[in-house]
Amino acid sequence: MAITEQHMTLEAFLALPEKKPALEFEDGVVTQKVPPRGRHSRLQSTVPGRINPSDGPSHLAVAFPELRTTYAGYSRVPDVSVYR
């Protein structure tokens, strides 16, 4: 559910300063994520720790919490992103 909603271009959106909770862009519409609650926040911090080895970066995958991803005209901040 969006807290705020407004229309703009992707370029104008990317020029905005970062906010907490994060803003996201889809089809010209800007929405603000709902802040996570306790259990969700705990899971969000636990998952990357299980994917990322404690002795350094893995050659298989690396996980990031709340990493902005911008591609194909969208700009989102998923709870957890995993890259191979």
PDB file with one MODEL, atoms N, CA, C and O in Angstrom:
MODEL        1
ATOM      1  N   MET A   1       0.841  -1.179   0.000  1.00  0.00           N
ATOM      2  CA  MET A   1       0.000   0.000   0.000  1.00  0.00           C
ATOM      3  C   MET A   1       0.886   1.243   0.000  1.00  0.00           C
ATOM      4  O   MET A   1       1.857   1.318   0.754  1.00  0.00           O
ATOM      5  N   ALA A   2       0.560   2.192  -0.826  1.00  0.00           N
ATOM      6  CA  ALA A   2       1.358   3.402  -0.968  1.00  0.00           C
ATOM      7  C   ALA A   2       0.995   4.429   0.100  1.00  0.00           C
ATOM      8  O   ALA A   2      -0.175   4.621   0.430  1.00  0.00           O
ATOM      9  N   ILE A   3       2.015   5.076   0.625  1.00  0.00           N
ATOM     10  CA  ILE A   3       1.797   6.174   1.563  1.00  0.00           C
ATOM     11  C   ILE A   3       1.601   7.465   0.762  1.00  0.00           C
ATOM     12  O   ILE A   3       0.701   8.253   1.052  1.00  0.00           O
ATOM     13  N   THR A   4       2.449   7.671  -0.241  1.00  0.00           N
ATOM     14  CA  THR A   4       2.302   8.825  -1.119  1.00  0.00           C
ATOM     15  C   THR A   4       2.301   8.307  -2.548  1.00  0.00           C
ATOM     16  O   THR A   4       2.818   7.225  -2.824  1.00  0.00           O
ATOM     17  N   GLU A   5       1.718   9.084  -3.455  1.00  0.00           N
ATOM     18  CA  GLU A   5       1.714   8.691  -4.857  1.00  0.00           C
ATOM     19  C   GLU A   5       1.731   9.943  -5.710  1.00  0.00           C
ATOM     20  O   GLU A   5       0.911  10.840  -5.511  1.00  0.00           O
ATOM     21  N   GLN A   6       2.657  10.016  -6.662  1.00  0.00           N
ATOM     22  CA  GLN A   6       2.723  11.138  -7.575  1.00  0.00           C
ATOM     23  C   GLN A   6       3.300  10.657  -8.896  1.00  0.00           C
ATOM     24  O   GLN A   6       3.959   9.617  -8.935  1.00  0.00           O
ATOM     25  N   HIS A   7       3.067  11.392  -9.984  1.00  0.00           N
ATOM     26  CA  HIS A   7       3.528  11.031 -11.316  1.00  0.00           C
ATOM     27  C   HIS A   7       4.713  11.899 -11.715  1.00  0.00           C
ATOM     28  O   HIS A   7       4.744  13.093 -11.420  1.00  0.00           O
ATOM     29  N   MET A   8       5.712  11.280 -12.403  1.00  0.00           N
ATOM     30  CA  MET A   8       6.874  12.000 -12.924  1.00  0.00           C
ATOM     31  C   MET A   8       7.643  11.087 -13.849  1.00  0.00           C
ATOM     32  O   MET A   8       7.289   9.920 -14.010  1.00  0.00           O
ATOM     33  N   THR A   9       8.707  11.614 -14.466  1.00  0.00           N
ATOM     34  CA  THR A   9       9.561  10.802 -15.326  1.00  0.00           C
ATOM     35  C   THR A   9      10.583  10.056 -14.467  1.00  0.00           C
ATOM     36  O   THR A   9      10.832  10.427 -13.320  1.00  0.00           O
ATOM     37  N   LEU A  10      11.168   9.004 -15.034  1.00  0.00           N
ATOM     38  CA  LEU A  10      12.204   8.260 -14.323  1.00  0.00           C
ATOM     39  C   LEU A  10      13.402   9.155 -14.033  1.00  0.00           C
ATOM     40  O   LEU A  10      13.984   9.075 -12.951  1.00  0.00           O
ATOM     41  N   GLU A  11      13.774   9.995 -14.974  1.00  0.00           N
ATOM     42  CA  GLU A  11      14.922  10.889 -14.777  1.00  0.00           C
ATOM     43  C   GLU A  11      14.677  11.844 -13.610  1.00  0.00           C
ATOM     44  O   GLU A  11      15.564  12.064 -12.786  1.00  0.00           O
ATOM     45  N   ALA A  12      13.472  12.409 -13.543  1.00  0.00           N
ATOM     46  CA  ALA A  12      13.137  13.306 -12.425  1.00  0.00           C
ATOM     47  C   ALA A  12      13.118  12.540 -11.113  1.00  0.00           C
ATOM     48  O   ALA A  12      13.550  13.055 -10.082  1.00  0.00           O
ATOM     49  N   PHE A  13      12.618  11.311 -11.148  1.00  0.00           N
ATOM     50  CA  PHE A  13      12.582  10.483  -9.940  1.00  0.00           C
ATOM     51  C   PHE A  13      13.997  10.209  -9.422  1.00  0.00           C
ATOM     52  O   PHE A  13      14.262  10.334  -8.226  1.00  0.00           O
ATOM     53  N   LEU A  14      14.896   9.838 -10.326  1.00  0.00           N
ATOM     54  CA  LEU A  14      16.264   9.505  -9.911  1.00  0.00           C
ATOM     55  C   LEU A  14      17.021  10.717  -9.380  1.00  0.00           C
ATOM     56  O   LEU A  14      18.026  10.556  -8.688  1.00  0.00           O
ATOM     57  N   ALA A  15      16.559  11.923  -9.691  1.00  0.00           N
ATOM     58  CA  ALA A  15      17.188  13.143  -9.175  1.00  0.00           C
ATOM     59  C   ALA A  15      16.729  13.474  -7.757  1.00  0.00           C
ATOM     60  O   ALA A  15      17.329  14.323  -7.098  1.00  0.00           O
ATOM     61  N   LEU A  16      15.672  12.815  -7.281  1.00  0.00           N
ATOM     62  CA  LEU A  16      15.175  13.071  -5.925  1.00  0.00           C
ATOM     63  C   LEU A  16      16.154  12.536  -4.887  1.00  0.00           C
ATOM     64  O   LEU A  16      16.850  11.558  -5.157  1.00  0.00           O
ATOM     65  N   PRO A  17      16.227  13.151  -3.704  1.00  0.00           N
ATOM     66  CA  PRO A  17      17.057  12.585  -2.631  1.00  0.00           C
ATOM     67  C   PRO A  17      16.405  11.310  -2.099  1.00  0.00           C
ATOM     68  O   PRO A  17      15.186  11.155  -2.167  1.00  0.00           O
ATOM     69  N   GLU A  18      17.216  10.407  -1.574  1.00  0.00           N
ATOM     70  CA  GLU A  18      16.698   9.166  -0.978  1.00  0.00           C
ATOM     71  C   GLU A  18      15.877   9.509   0.256  1.00  0.00           C
ATOM     72  O   GLU A  18      16.176  10.470   0.964  1.00  0.00           O
ATOM     73  N   LYS A  19      14.849   8.723   0.507  1.00  0.00           N
ATOM     74  CA  LYS A  19      13.989   8.895   1.677  1.00  0.00           C
ATOM     75  C   LYS A  19      13.879   7.586   2.429  1.00  0.00           C
ATOM     76  O   LYS A  19      14.195   6.523   1.894  1.00  0.00           O
ATOM     77  N   LYS A  20      13.439   7.662   3.648  1.00  0.00           N
ATOM     78  CA  LYS A  20      13.126   6.482   4.458  1.00  0.00           C
ATOM     79  C   LYS A  20      11.682   6.595   4.912  1.00  0.00           C
ATOM     80  O   LYS A  20      11.334   7.610   5.516  1.00  0.00           O
ATOM     81  N   PRO A  21      10.839   5.643   4.668  1.00  0.00           N
ATOM     82  CA  PRO A  21      11.064   4.482   3.817  1.00  0.00           C
ATOM     83  C   PRO A  21      11.248   4.897   2.361  1.00  0.00           C
ATOM     84  O   PRO A  21      10.865   5.993   1.951  1.00  0.00           O
ATOM     85  N   ALA A  22      11.840   3.996   1.601  1.00  0.00           N
ATOM     86  CA  ALA A  22      12.255   4.282   0.234  1.00  0.00           C
ATOM     87  C   ALA A  22      11.093   4.605  -0.698  1.00  0.00           C
ATOM     88  O   ALA A  22       9.971   4.130  -0.522  1.00  0.00           O
ATOM     89  N   LEU A  23      11.405   5.434  -1.700  1.00  0.00           N
ATOM     90  CA  LEU A  23      10.471   5.695  -2.786  1.00  0.00           C
ATOM     91  C   LEU A  23      10.755   4.700  -3.899  1.00  0.00           C
ATOM     92  O   LEU A  23      11.899   4.292  -4.098  1.00  0.00           O
ATOM     93  N   GLU A  24       9.702   4.304  -4.631  1.00  0.00           N
ATOM     94  CA  GLU A  24       9.850   3.408  -5.766  1.00  0.00           C
ATOM     95  C   GLU A  24       9.136   4.009  -6.970  1.00  0.00           C
ATOM     96  O   GLU A  24       8.206   4.801  -6.816  1.00  0.00           O
ATOM     97  N   PHE A  25       9.578   3.627  -8.180  1.00  0.00           N
ATOM     98  CA  PHE A  25       9.045   4.185  -9.419  1.00  0.00           C
ATOM     99  C   PHE A  25       8.586   3.055 -10.325  1.00  0.00           C
ATOM    100  O   PHE A  25       9.335   2.115 -10.586  1.00  0.00           O
ATOM    101  N   GLU A  26       7.342   3.153 -10.806  1.00  0.00           N
ATOM    102  CA  GLU A  26       6.811   2.155 -11.743  1.00  0.00           C
ATOM    103  C   GLU A  26       5.777   2.818 -12.642  1.00  0.00           C
ATOM    104  O   GLU A  26       4.795   3.383 -12.159  1.00  0.00           O
ATOM    105  N   ASP A  27       6.001   2.747 -13.955  1.00  0.00           N
ATOM    106  CA  ASP A  27       5.070   3.297 -14.939  1.00  0.00           C
ATOM    107  C   ASP A  27       4.719   4.761 -14.678  1.00  0.00           C
ATOM    108  O   ASP A  27       3.563   5.160 -14.819  1.00  0.00           O
ATOM    109  N   GLY A  28       5.719   5.562 -14.299  1.00  0.00           N
ATOM    110  CA  GLY A  28       5.495   6.978 -14.077  1.00  0.00           C
ATOM    111  C   GLY A  28       4.900   7.334 -12.731  1.00  0.00           C
ATOM    112  O   GLY A  28       4.679   8.510 -12.442  1.00  0.00           O
ATOM    113  N   VAL A  29       4.638   6.334 -11.903  1.00  0.00           N
ATOM    114  CA  VAL A  29       4.032   6.565 -10.598  1.00  0.00           C
ATOM    115  C   VAL A  29       5.073   6.333  -9.506  1.00  0.00           C
ATOM    116  O   VAL A  29       5.754   5.308  -9.488  1.00  0.00           O
ATOM    117  N   VAL A  30       5.185   7.296  -8.601  1.00  0.00           N
ATOM    118  CA  VAL A  30       6.103   7.204  -7.469  1.00  0.00           C
ATOM    119  C   VAL A  30       5.292   6.839  -6.234  1.00  0.00           C
ATOM    120  O   VAL A  30       4.295   7.489  -5.918  1.00  0.00           O
ATOM    121  N   THR A  31       5.729   5.792  -5.540  1.00  0.00           N
ATOM    122  CA  THR A  31       5.083   5.390  -4.288  1.00  0.00           C
ATOM    123  C   THR A  31       6.148   5.258  -3.210  1.00  0.00           C
ATOM    124  O   THR A  31       7.331   5.102  -3.509  1.00  0.00           O
ATOM    125  N   GLN A  32       5.727   5.319  -1.971  1.00  0.00           N
ATOM    126  CA  GLN A  32       6.649   5.153  -0.851  1.00  0.00           C
ATOM    127  C   GLN A  32       6.327   3.836  -0.164  1.00  0.00           C
ATOM    128  O   GLN A  32       5.172   3.535   0.138  1.00  0.00           O
ATOM    129  N   LYS A  33       7.397   3.047   0.079  1.00  0.00           N
ATOM    130  CA  LYS A  33       7.205   1.761   0.740  1.00  0.00           C
ATOM    131  C   LYS A  33       6.699   1.963   2.163  1.00  0.00           C
ATOM    132  O   LYS A  33       6.959   2.989   2.791  1.00  0.00           O
ATOM    133  N   VAL A  34       5.982   0.976   2.652  1.00  0.00           N
ATOM    134  CA  VAL A  34       5.530   0.975   4.041  1.00  0.00           C
ATOM    135  C   VAL A  34       6.697   0.475   4.899  1.00  0.00           C
ATOM    136  O   VAL A  34       7.340  -0.508   4.529  1.00  0.00           O
ATOM    137  N   PRO A  35       6.987   1.118   6.028  1.00  0.00           N
ATOM    138  CA  PRO A  35       8.101   0.656   6.858  1.00  0.00           C
ATOM    139  C   PRO A  35       7.855  -0.765   7.377  1.00  0.00           C
ATOM    140  O   PRO A  35       6.732  -1.109   7.746  1.00  0.00           O
ATOM    141  N   PRO A  36       8.915  -1.591   7.402  1.00  0.00           N
ATOM    142  CA  PRO A  36       8.746  -2.951   7.904  1.00  0.00           C
ATOM    143  C   PRO A  36       8.514  -2.971   9.412  1.00  0.00           C
ATOM    144  O   PRO A  36       8.940  -2.071  10.136  1.00  0.00           O
ATOM    145  N   ARG A  37       7.836  -4.003   9.858  1.00  0.00           N
ATOM    146  CA  ARG A  37       7.631  -4.207  11.301  1.00  0.00           C
ATOM    147  C   ARG A  37       8.627  -5.238  11.807  1.00  0.00           C
ATOM    148  O   ARG A  37       9.429  -5.755  11.030  1.00  0.00           O
ATOM    149  N   GLY A  38       8.587  -5.537  13.066  1.00  0.00           N
ATOM    150  CA  GLY A  38       9.580  -6.371  13.746  1.00  0.00           C
ATOM    151  C   GLY A  38       9.977  -7.660  13.050  1.00  0.00           C
ATOM    152  O   GLY A  38      11.141  -7.827  12.685  1.00  0.00           O
ATOM    153  N   ARG A  39       9.039  -8.572  12.859  1.00  0.00           N
ATOM    154  CA  ARG A  39       9.375  -9.886  12.292  1.00  0.00           C
ATOM    155  C   ARG A  39       9.902  -9.745  10.864  1.00  0.00           C
ATOM    156  O   ARG A  39      10.885 -10.387  10.494  1.00  0.00           O
ATOM    157  N   HIS A  40       9.256  -8.916  10.077  1.00  0.00           N
ATOM    158  CA  HIS A  40       9.698  -8.691   8.699  1.00  0.00           C
ATOM    159  C   HIS A  40      11.114  -8.127   8.674  1.00  0.00           C
ATOM    160  O   HIS A  40      11.956  -8.589   7.904  1.00  0.00           O
ATOM    161  N   SER A  41      11.372  -7.146   9.503  1.00  0.00           N
ATOM    162  CA  SER A  41      12.687  -6.524   9.565  1.00  0.00           C
ATOM    163  C   SER A  41      13.751  -7.531   9.991  1.00  0.00           C
ATOM    164  O   SER A  41      14.866  -7.514   9.470  1.00  0.00           O
ATOM    165  N   ARG A  42      13.416  -8.395  10.923  1.00  0.00           N
ATOM    166  CA  ARG A  42      14.365  -9.414  11.379  1.00  0.00           C
ATOM    167  C   ARG A  42      14.683 -10.398  10.256  1.00  0.00           C
ATOM    168  O   ARG A  42      15.843 -10.763  10.062  1.00  0.00           O
ATOM    169  N   LEU A  43      13.658 -10.831   9.515  1.00  0.00           N
ATOM    170  CA  LEU A  43      13.888 -11.730   8.387  1.00  0.00           C
ATOM    171  C   LEU A  43      14.725 -11.054   7.300  1.00  0.00           C
ATOM    172  O   LEU A  43      15.598 -11.677   6.696  1.00  0.00           O
ATOM    173  N   GLN A  44      14.449  -9.780   7.063  1.00  0.00           N
ATOM    174  CA  GLN A  44      15.167  -9.033   6.050  1.00  0.00           C
ATOM    175  C   GLN A  44      16.659  -8.947   6.381  1.00  0.00           C
ATOM    176  O   GLN A  44      17.483  -8.924   5.467  1.00  0.00           O
ATOM    177  N   SER A  45      17.016  -8.901   7.635  1.00  0.00           N
ATOM    178  CA  SER A  45      18.433  -8.850   8.005  1.00  0.00           C
ATOM    179  C   SER A  45      19.044 -10.243   8.118  1.00  0.00           C
ATOM    180  O   SER A  45      20.262 -10.388   8.005  1.00  0.00           O
ATOM    181  N   THR A  46      18.228 -11.267   8.339  1.00  0.00           N
ATOM    182  CA  THR A  46      18.727 -12.637   8.491  1.00  0.00           C
ATOM    183  C   THR A  46      19.040 -13.289   7.150  1.00  0.00           C
ATOM    184  O   THR A  46      20.054 -13.976   7.026  1.00  0.00           O
ATOM    185  N   VAL A  47      18.193 -13.089   6.148  1.00  0.00           N
ATOM    186  CA  VAL A  47      18.357 -13.757   4.855  1.00  0.00           C
ATOM    187  C   VAL A  47      19.715 -13.453   4.208  1.00  0.00           C
ATOM    188  O   VAL A  47      20.395 -14.392   3.795  1.00  0.00           O
ATOM    189  N   PRO A  48      20.141 -12.192   4.102  1.00  0.00           N
ATOM    190  CA  PRO A  48      21.465 -11.952   3.502  1.00  0.00           C
ATOM    191  C   PRO A  48      22.601 -12.622   4.282  1.00  0.00           C
ATOM    192  O   PRO A  48      23.579 -13.076   3.687  1.00  0.00           O
ATOM    193  N   GLY A  49      22.474 -12.683   5.593  1.00  0.00           N
ATOM    194  CA  GLY A  49      23.503 -13.335   6.396  1.00  0.00           C
ATOM    195  C   GLY A  49      23.626 -14.824   6.110  1.00  0.00           C
ATOM    196  O   GLY A  49      24.703 -15.398   6.271  1.00  0.00           O
ATOM    197  N   ARG A  50      22.546 -15.448   5.692  1.00  0.00           N
ATOM    198  CA  ARG A  50      22.595 -16.867   5.349  1.00  0.00           C
ATOM    199  C   ARG A  50      23.134 -17.103   3.949  1.00  0.00           C
ATOM    200  O   ARG A  50      23.674 -18.172   3.663  1.00  0.00           O
ATOM    201  N   ILE A  51      22.993 -16.115   3.076  1.00  0.00           N
ATOM    202  CA  ILE A  51      23.490 -16.253   1.708  1.00  0.00           C
ATOM    203  C   ILE A  51      24.943 -15.819   1.605  1.00  0.00           C
ATOM    204  O   ILE A  51      25.737 -16.470   0.926  1.00  0.00           O
ATOM    205  N   ASN A  52      25.301 -14.726   2.273  1.00  0.00           N
ATOM    206  CA  ASN A  52      26.665 -14.206   2.213  1.00  0.00           C
ATOM    207  C   ASN A  52      27.541 -14.947   3.211  1.00  0.00           C
ATOM    208  O   ASN A  52      27.208 -15.000   4.395  1.00  0.00           O
ATOM    209  N   PRO A  53      28.652 -15.521   2.763  1.00  0.00           N
ATOM    210  CA  PRO A  53      29.541 -16.199   3.711  1.00  0.00           C
ATOM    211  C   PRO A  53      30.237 -15.189   4.618  1.00  0.00           C
ATOM    212  O   PRO A  53      30.509 -14.061   4.207  1.00  0.00           O
ATOM    213  N   SER A  54      30.523 -15.595   5.843  1.00  0.00           N
ATOM    214  CA  SER A  54      31.159 -14.693   6.799  1.00  0.00           C
ATOM    215  C   SER A  54      32.632 -14.458   6.498  1.00  0.00           C
ATOM    216  O   SER A  54      33.226 -13.517   7.025  1.00  0.00           O
ATOM    217  N   ASP A  55      33.235 -15.304   5.651  1.00  0.00           N
ATOM    218  CA  ASP A  55      34.664 -15.167   5.351  1.00  0.00           C
ATOM    219  C   ASP A  55      34.933 -14.398   4.052  1.00  0.00           C
ATOM    220  O   ASP A  55      36.029 -14.500   3.501  1.00  0.00           O
ATOM    221  N   GLY A  56      33.959 -13.636   3.554  1.00  0.00           N
ATOM    222  CA  GLY A  56      34.173 -12.815   2.363  1.00  0.00           C
ATOM    223  C   GLY A  56      33.153 -13.110   1.286  1.00  0.00           C
ATOM    224  O   GLY A  56      32.291 -13.972   1.458  1.00  0.00           O
ATOM    225  N   PRO A  57      33.247 -12.397   0.173  1.00  0.00           N
ATOM    226  CA  PRO A  57      32.269 -12.569  -0.905  1.00  0.00           C
ATOM    227  C   PRO A  57      32.317 -13.963  -1.505  1.00  0.00           C
ATOM    228  O   PRO A  57      33.380 -14.572  -1.619  1.00  0.00           O
ATOM    229  N   SER A  58      31.165 -14.447  -1.880  1.00  0.00           N
ATOM    230  CA  SER A  58      31.049 -15.757  -2.511  1.00  0.00           C
ATOM    231  C   SER A  58      31.118 -15.588  -4.018  1.00  0.00           C
ATOM    232  O   SER A  58      30.694 -14.564  -4.555  1.00  0.00           O
ATOM    233  N   HIS A  59      31.646 -16.583  -4.694  1.00  0.00           N
ATOM    234  CA  HIS A  59      31.653 -16.532  -6.154  1.00  0.00           C
ATOM    235  C   HIS A  59      30.306 -17.006  -6.714  1.00  0.00           C
ATOM    236  O   HIS A  59      30.059 -16.883  -7.913  1.00  0.00           O
ATOM    237  N   LEU A  60      29.446 -17.538  -5.863  1.00  0.00           N
ATOM    238  CA  LEU A  60      28.150 -18.032  -6.323  1.00  0.00           C
ATOM    239  C   LEU A  60      27.072 -16.952  -6.303  1.00  0.00           C
ATOM    240  O   LEU A  60      26.353 -16.774  -7.286  1.00  0.00           O
ATOM    241  N   ALA A  61      26.957 -16.239  -5.203  1.00  0.00           N
ATOM    242  CA  ALA A  61      25.912 -15.216  -5.074  1.00  0.00           C
ATOM    243  C   ALA A  61      26.243 -14.287  -3.909  1.00  0.00           C
ATOM    244  O   ALA A  61      27.002 -14.634  -3.004  1.00  0.00           O
ATOM    245  N   VAL A  62      25.656 -13.110  -3.961  1.00  0.00           N
ATOM    246  CA  VAL A  62      25.784 -12.157  -2.862  1.00  0.00           C
ATOM    247  C   VAL A  62      24.413 -11.501  -2.670  1.00  0.00           C
ATOM    248  O   VAL A  62      23.716 -11.208  -3.641  1.00  0.00           O
ATOM    249  N   ALA A  63      24.041 -11.277  -1.427  1.00  0.00           N
ATOM    250  CA  ALA A  63      22.726 -10.715  -1.105  1.00  0.00           C
ATOM    251  C   ALA A  63      22.880  -9.347  -0.458  1.00  0.00           C
ATOM    252  O   ALA A  63      23.805  -9.110   0.319  1.00  0.00           O
ATOM    253  N   PHE A  64      21.954  -8.449  -0.795  1.00  0.00           N
ATOM    254  CA  PHE A  64      21.955  -7.092  -0.259  1.00  0.00           C
ATOM    255  C   PHE A  64      20.557  -6.748   0.246  1.00  0.00           C
ATOM    256  O   PHE A  64      19.583  -6.968  -0.474  1.00  0.00           O
ATOM    257  N   PRO A  65      20.428  -6.218   1.452  1.00  0.00           N
ATOM    258  CA  PRO A  65      19.124  -5.728   1.896  1.00  0.00           C
ATOM    259  C   PRO A  65      18.905  -4.297   1.395  1.00  0.00           C
ATOM    260  O   PRO A  65      19.831  -3.486   1.412  1.00  0.00           O
ATOM    261  N   GLU A  66      17.696  -3.988   0.953  1.00  0.00           N
ATOM    262  CA  GLU A  66      17.301  -2.626   0.577  1.00  0.00           C
ATOM    263  C   GLU A  66      18.233  -1.966  -0.438  1.00  0.00           C
ATOM    264  O   GLU A  66      18.603  -0.805  -0.264  1.00  0.00           O
ATOM    265  N   LEU A  67      18.619  -2.683  -1.492  1.00  0.00           N
ATOM    266  CA  LEU A  67      19.477  -2.135  -2.539  1.00  0.00           C
ATOM    267  C   LEU A  67      18.600  -1.639  -3.691  1.00  0.00           C
ATOM    268  O   LEU A  67      17.816  -2.406  -4.250  1.00  0.00           O
ATOM    269  N   ARG A  68      18.731  -0.362  -4.044  1.00  0.00           N
ATOM    270  CA  ARG A  68      17.942   0.187  -5.152  1.00  0.00           C
ATOM    271  C   ARG A  68      18.366  -0.475  -6.451  1.00  0.00           C
ATOM    272  O   ARG A  68      19.559  -0.583  -6.738  1.00  0.00           O
ATOM    273  N   THR A  69      17.385  -0.921  -7.243  1.00  0.00           N
ATOM    274  CA  THR A  69      17.625  -1.503  -8.552  1.00  0.00           C
ATOM    275  C   THR A  69      16.832  -0.691  -9.573  1.00  0.00           C
ATOM    276  O   THR A  69      15.634  -0.465  -9.406  1.00  0.00           O
ATOM    277  N   THR A  70      17.513  -0.257 -10.630  1.00  0.00           N
ATOM    278  CA  THR A  70      16.872   0.547 -11.667  1.00  0.00           C
ATOM    279  C   THR A  70      17.180  -0.080 -13.010  1.00  0.00           C
ATOM    280  O   THR A  70      18.339  -0.144 -13.420  1.00  0.00           O
ATOM    281  N   TYR A  71      16.148  -0.543 -13.697  1.00  0.00           N
ATOM    282  CA  TYR A  71      16.297  -1.133 -15.026  1.00  0.00           C
ATOM    283  C   TYR A  71      14.931  -1.198 -15.693  1.00  0.00           C
ATOM    284  O   TYR A  71      13.901  -1.225 -15.019  1.00  0.00           O
ATOM    285  N   ALA A  72      14.931  -1.223 -17.012  1.00  0.00           N
ATOM    286  CA  ALA A  72      13.708  -1.374 -17.820  1.00  0.00           C
ATOM    287  C   ALA A  72      12.627  -0.358 -17.440  1.00  0.00           C
ATOM    288  O   ALA A  72      11.438  -0.673 -17.484  1.00  0.00           O
ATOM    289  N   GLY A  73      13.039   0.859 -17.069  1.00  0.00           N
ATOM    290  CA  GLY A  73      12.068   1.895 -16.752  1.00  0.00           C
ATOM    291  C   GLY A  73      11.474   1.830 -15.360  1.00  0.00           C
ATOM    292  O   GLY A  73      10.542   2.575 -15.054  1.00  0.00           O
ATOM    293  N   TYR A  74      11.993   0.954 -14.507  1.00  0.00           N
ATOM    294  CA  TYR A  74      11.516   0.816 -13.131  1.00  0.00           C
ATOM    295  C   TYR A  74      12.656   1.132 -12.178  1.00  0.00           C
ATOM    296  O   TYR A  74      13.827   0.979 -12.525  1.00  0.00           O
ATOM    297  N   SER A  75      12.313   1.572 -10.982  1.00  0.00           N
ATOM    298  CA  SER A  75      13.305   1.775  -9.932  1.00  0.00           C
ATOM    299  C   SER A  75      12.671   1.335  -8.624  1.00  0.00           C
ATOM    300  O   SER A  75      11.784   2.003  -8.093  1.00  0.00           O
ATOM    301  N   ARG A  76      13.133   0.210  -8.117  1.00  0.00           N
ATOM    302  CA  ARG A  76      12.549  -0.386  -6.911  1.00  0.00           C
ATOM    303  C   ARG A  76      13.619  -0.620  -5.860  1.00  0.00           C
ATOM    304  O   ARG A  76      14.816  -0.607  -6.147  1.00  0.00           O
ATOM    305  N   VAL A  77      13.157  -0.834  -4.635  1.00  0.00           N
ATOM    306  CA  VAL A  77      14.043  -1.174  -3.522  1.00  0.00           C
ATOM    307  C   VAL A  77      13.490  -2.444  -2.882  1.00  0.00           C
ATOM    308  O   VAL A  77      12.720  -2.380  -1.923  1.00  0.00           O
ATOM    309  N   PRO A  78      13.891  -3.611  -3.423  1.00  0.00           N
ATOM    310  CA  PRO A  78      13.396  -4.861  -2.842  1.00  0.00           C
ATOM    311  C   PRO A  78      13.931  -5.059  -1.426  1.00  0.00           C
ATOM    312  O   PRO A  78      14.980  -4.522  -1.070  1.00  0.00           O
ATOM    313  N   ASP A  79      13.215  -5.821  -0.634  1.00  0.00           N
ATOM    314  CA  ASP A  79      13.659  -6.105   0.733  1.00  0.00           C
ATOM    315  C   ASP A  79      15.029  -6.766   0.718  1.00  0.00           C
ATOM    316  O   ASP A  79      15.900  -6.410   1.511  1.00  0.00           O
ATOM    317  N   VAL A  80      15.225  -7.737  -0.189  1.00  0.00           N
ATOM    318  CA  VAL A  80      16.508  -8.413  -0.343  1.00  0.00           C
ATOM    319  C   VAL A  80      16.736  -8.657  -1.825  1.00  0.00           C
ATOM    320  O   VAL A  80      15.841  -9.137  -2.521  1.00  0.00           O
ATOM    321  N   SER A  81      17.938  -8.327  -2.317  1.00  0.00           N
ATOM    322  CA  SER A  81      18.332  -8.610  -3.695  1.00  0.00           C
ATOM    323  C   SER A  81      19.451  -9.617  -3.660  1.00  0.00           C
ATOM    324  O   SER A  81      20.362  -9.499  -2.840  1.00  0.00           O
ATOM    325  N   VAL A  82      19.406 -10.615  -4.538  1.00  0.00           N
ATOM    326  CA  VAL A  82      20.464 -11.616  -4.625  1.00  0.00           C
ATOM    327  C   VAL A  82      21.012 -11.599  -6.049  1.00  0.00           C
ATOM    328  O   VAL A  82      20.259 -11.728  -7.014  1.00  0.00           O
ATOM    329  N   TYR A  83      22.325 -11.437  -6.169  1.00  0.00           N
ATOM    330  CA  TYR A  83      22.985 -11.411  -7.455  1.00  0.00           C
ATOM    331  C   TYR A  83      23.959 -12.560  -7.556  1.00  0.00           C
ATOM    332  O   TYR A  83      24.689 -12.862  -6.612  1.00  0.00           O
ATOM    333  N   ARG A  84      23.961 -13.199  -8.717  1.00  0.00           N
ATOM    334  CA  ARG A  84      24.904 -14.296  -8.971  1.00  0.00           C
ATOM    335  C   ARG A  84      26.179 -13.758  -9.557  1.00  0.00           C
ATOM    336  O   ARG A  84      27.099 -14.524  -9.841  1.00  0.00           O
TER     337      ARG A  84
ENDMDL
END
